[in-house]
Amino acid sequence: MDNWDEIRTAFQVARLGTVSGAADVLGVHHATVIRHIDALEGRLGVKLFQRHARGYTATEAGQDLLRVAQATDDQFSQLSGRIRGRGNDVSGELVVTTIGGIAEFLVPVLSQFQKDYPDVILRYLTSARLFRLEYGEAHVAIRAGSPPSQPDNVVQPFLRLQFGIYGSRDYVEKYGMPTIPGDMEGHRFVGADDAASRAPFSRWMREHIPERQIVFRSGDDLATRQAILNGVGVGFLRTFDSDTDDLVQVHAPLPEWDSRLWLVTHMDLHRTNKVQTFLKYLKDNTKYLRSDED
């Protein structure tokens, strides 16, 4: 640990592959990065990197160091996340990570929470990457699908999102109203770009709609909604996204199309006052979205 700065520098170089990239992340001059690498290699008596025109590639010894440094860095991140979550006051950083596409109803709740608790600094993260609660990367996660099963997490049911099939009024005037699941020949559909999507309505579409009829695909919920509004085709929308005179309900929501959302927290932070206050606030301010089964 006497040489942690040098080890951390080597870790970033191994991770990023360049001296300049490591310097940017660490906030130091590139000469400092080179000095740390040279000093560490001299102290260990082994080459940690192969230097080449494109940057630095870790040797076998460098890969060993990378694994140790990664584990140590993760432990520090975990400790930092736990320390930030401690205390009885509702203040400091609160990191909330969610699936995409729910900002429309969630951000107003987050905004009001910050107004009511002005000492809180909110970070709202959406990404395809699964943020690791056990390493303090987030305090609260909102996840979809089956209940998360990590042993150190506390999982609570949150919302059941309902989906129906909608089309624009212009589309219905031009192509007529499809009969689903009966007469769908000649109709155009908007669907997900992910062929392996586990969303219940995506599975239904794969099983019932020929690929040639899905004329617009996207992994972006806003793009999907806009395509449906613009008359490209009919497709699935959440019921709370479809309250507009420009849309016609082609098929009412079915229970088999529902998507469940779960609140997930790590057991080390779950009982802190800040997390408990936020969870209660979130539940209280989304009651209008709940069905009787939630």
C-alpha positions in Angstrom: 0.0 0.0 0.0 3.0 2.3 0.2 3.0 2.4 -3.6 -0.8 2.7 -4.1 -0.5 5.8 -6.3 1.8 3.9 -8.7 -0.4 0.8 -8.6 -3.5 2.9 -9.3 -1.7 4.5 -12.2 -0.7 1.1 -13.7 -4.3 -0.1 -13.2 -5.7 2.9 -15.3 -3.0 2.4 -18.0 -3.9 -1.3 -18.2 -7.6 -0.5 -18.3 -7.4 2.3 -20.9 -4.3 1.2 -22.9 -2.8 4.7 -23.2 -0.8 7.1 -21.0 -2.9 10.1 -22.0 -6.2 8.3 -21.1 -4.8 7.3 -17.7 -3.6 10.9 -17.1 -7.0 12.3 -17.9 -8.8 10.0 -15.5 -6.3 10.5 -12.7 -6.0 14.3 -13.3 -2.2 14.3 -13.6 0.4 15.1 -16.3 1.2 12.3 -18.7 4.9 12.5 -17.5 3.7 11.6 -14.0 2.0 8.4 -15.4 5.2 7.4 -17.2 7.2 8.0 -14.0 4.9 5.9 -11.9 5.0 3.0 -14.4 8.8 3.1 -14.7 9.2 3.3 -10.9 6.8 0.4 -10.3 8.4 -1.8 -12.9 11.8 -1.0 -11.4 10.7 -1.9 -7.9 9.1 -5.2 -9.0 11.9 -6.0 -11.4 9.5 -7.0 -14.2 7.9 -5.4 -17.3 4.2 -4.7 -16.7 3.5 -3.3 -20.2 4.6 -3.7 -23.8 5.0 -0.3 -25.4 3.9 0.2 -29.0 2.7 2.9 -31.3 -0.9 2.5 -30.3 -0.3 2.6 -26.6 0.4 0.2 -23.8 -0.6 -3.5 -23.6 -0.3 -5.3 -20.3 2.1 -8.2 -20.1 1.2 -11.4 -18.1 2.6 -9.8 -15.0 0.6 -6.6 -15.8 -2.6 -8.6 -16.1 -1.9 -10.1 -12.6 -1.5 -6.6 -11.2 -4.6 -5.5 -13.0 -6.7 -8.2 -11.3 -5.4 -7.3 -7.9 -5.8 -3.5 -8.5 -9.4 -4.0 -9.8 -10.4 -5.9 -6.6 -8.8 -3.3 -4.4 -10.4 -0.4 -6.3 -13.8 -2.2 -6.1 -13.3 -2.5 -2.3 -12.6 1.2 -2.0 -15.6 2.1 -4.1 -17.7 -0.2 -1.9 -16.4 1.4 1.3 -17.0 4.9 -0.1 -20.5 4.1 -1.1 -21.3 2.7 2.3 -19.8 5.7 4.1 -21.8 8.1 1.9 -25.0 6.3 2.7 -24.5 6.4 6.5 -25.9 8.9 8.9 -29.4 10.0 10.0 -29.6 13.1 8.0 -31.1 13.3 4.5 -28.2 14.9 2.7 -25.3 14.3 0.5 -25.2 12.3 -2.7 -28.1 9.9 -3.6 -27.5 7.8 -6.7 -30.6 6.3 -8.4 -30.2 4.0 -11.4 -33.2 2.9 -13.5 -34.1 1.2 -16.8 -34.6 3.6 -19.7 -37.9 5.0 -20.7 -39.4 5.9 -17.3 -38.0 9.4 -16.9 -41.3 10.9 -17.8 -43.0 10.0 -14.6 -39.9 9.5 -12.4 -37.9 12.7 -13.0 -40.8 14.9 -11.6 -40.8 12.8 -8.4 -37.0 13.1 -8.2 -37.2 16.9 -8.8 -39.8 17.4 -6.0 -37.8 15.2 -3.6 -34.7 17.4 -4.2 -36.8 20.5 -3.5 -38.2 19.0 -0.3 -34.7 17.8 0.7 -32.4 20.5 -0.7 -29.3 19.1 1.0 -29.5 16.0 -1.3 -27.4 15.9 -4.5 -29.3 13.6 -6.9 -27.6 11.5 -9.6 -30.0 9.8 -12.0 -28.3 7.1 -14.1 -29.7 5.1 -17.0 -27.5 2.7 -18.9 -27.5 -0.8 -20.4 -24.8 -1.6 -17.8 -26.0 -3.1 -14.5 -24.7 -0.8 -11.8 -23.3 -2.8 -8.9 -25.0 -1.9 -5.6 -22.6 -4.0 -3.6 -19.7 -1.7 -4.7 -21.6 1.5 -3.9 -22.2 2.5 -7.5 -25.8 3.3 -6.7 -28.0 3.6 -3.6 -31.3 2.6 -5.2 -31.9 0.7 -8.4 -35.2 0.3 -10.3 -35.1 -2.9 -12.4 -37.5 -4.6 -14.6 -38.4 -8.3 -15.3 -38.1 -11.1 -12.8 -37.2 -10.2 -9.2 -33.4 -9.6 -8.9 -31.9 -12.5 -7.0 -28.5 -11.2 -5.7 -28.2 -12.5 -2.1 -27.1 -9.2 -0.5 -29.9 -7.1 -2.0 -33.2 -6.1 -0.6 -35.9 -6.4 -3.3 -39.4 -4.8 -3.1 -42.2 -4.7 -5.7 -42.6 -1.2 -7.1 -44.9 -0.8 -10.1 -46.7 -2.9 -12.7 -46.5 -1.1 -16.1 -49.3 -1.8 -18.5 -48.9 -1.9 -22.3 -51.4 -1.7 -25.0 -51.2 -1.5 -28.8 -51.7 2.0 -30.3 -51.6 3.7 -33.6 -52.0 7.2 -34.8 -55.3 8.5 -36.1 -53.6 9.1 -39.5 -52.5 5.5 -39.6 -56.0 4.2 -38.8 -57.5 6.4 -41.5 -55.1 5.2 -44.1 -54.8 1.5 -43.3 -57.9 0.8 -41.2 -58.1 -0.7 -37.7 -56.3 -4.0 -37.5 -58.0 -7.0 -35.8 -55.5 -8.4 -33.3 -54.7 -11.2 -33.1 -57.0 -11.9 -36.0 -56.7 -10.0 -39.3 -53.3 -8.3 -39.2 -52.3 -8.9 -42.9 -51.3 -5.7 -44.6 -50.7 -3.8 -41.4 -47.4 -2.2 -40.4 -45.8 -2.5 -36.9 -43.2 -0.6 -34.9 -41.1 -2.9 -32.6 -38.0 -3.3 -30.5 -34.6 -3.6 -32.2 -33.4 -6.2 -29.6 -34.3 -9.6 -31.0 -33.6 -11.1 -27.7 -35.7 -8.7 -25.6 -37.3 -10.4 -22.6 -40.1 -7.8 -22.4 -43.4 -9.7 -22.4 -44.9 -7.6 -25.3 -41.7 -8.1 -27.4 -42.0 -11.9 -27.0 -45.6 -11.6 -28.0 -44.7 -9.6 -31.1 -42.0 -12.1 -32.1 -44.6 -15.0 -31.8 -47.5 -13.3 -33.6 -46.1 -10.7 -36.1 -44.2 -11.7 -39.2 -40.8 -9.9 -39.4 -41.6 -8.4 -42.8 -44.5 -6.4 -41.2 -42.3 -4.8 -38.6 -41.1 -1.9 -40.6 -39.5 0.2 -37.9 -37.4 -1.0 -35.1 -35.7 1.0 -32.3 -34.1 0.5 -28.9 -35.1 4.0 -27.9 -38.6 4.3 -26.2 -39.0 7.9 -27.3 -38.2 7.0 -30.9 -40.7 4.2 -30.8 -43.4 6.4 -29.5 -42.6 9.1 -32.1 -42.7 6.6 -34.9 -46.1 5.4 -33.8 -47.3 9.1 -33.5 -46.1 9.8 -37.0 -48.1 7.0 -38.5 -45.2 4.6 -39.4 -47.1 1.7 -37.9 -48.9 0.4 -34.8 -47.0 -0.8 -31.7 -46.8 -1.2 -28.0 -46.9 1.8 -25.7 -47.3 2.2 -21.9 -50.8 3.3 -21.1 -49.5 6.5 -19.4 -47.6 7.4 -22.6 -50.7 7.2 -24.7 -53.0 9.8 -23.2 -53.3 12.0 -26.3 -56.0 12.6 -28.9 -53.4 11.8 -31.6 -53.4 8.1 -30.6 -56.0 5.4 -31.0 -56.0 2.2 -28.9 -55.8 -0.7 -31.2 -55.8 -3.3 -28.5 -56.4 -2.9 -24.8 -53.7 -3.9 -22.3 -53.4 -7.6 -21.5 -52.0 -8.9 -18.2 -49.5 -11.0 -20.2 -48.0 -7.8 -21.6 -47.4 -6.2 -18.2 -43.9 -5.3 -17.1 -43.0 -5.5 -13.4 -40.6 -3.0 -11.8 -38.6 -3.7 -8.6 -36.9 -1.4 -6.1 -33.5 -2.8 -5.2 -31.1 -1.7 -2.5 -28.1 -3.2 -0.9 -28.6 -4.5 2.6 -25.8 -2.3 4.0 -27.5 0.9 2.9 -31.2 -0.2 3.0 -31.8 0.9 6.6 -30.1 4.3 6.3 -32.4 7.2 6.9 -31.7 8.7 3.5 -32.5 5.6 1.5 -35.6 4.8 3.6 -36.9 8.4 3.3 -36.4 8.3 -0.5 -38.1 4.9 -0.9 -41.2 6.0 1.1 -41.3 9.3 -0.9 -41.0 7.4 -4.2 -43.8 5.0 -3.3 -46.1 7.7 -2.0 -45.7 9.8 -5.1 -46.3 7.1 -7.6 -49.5 5.7 -6.1 -51.5 7.0 -9.1 -49.6 4.5 -11.3 -50.3 1.5 -9.3 -52.8 -1.2 -10.0 -54.7 -3.0 -7.3 -52.3 -6.0 -7.6 -49.1 -3.9 -6.9 
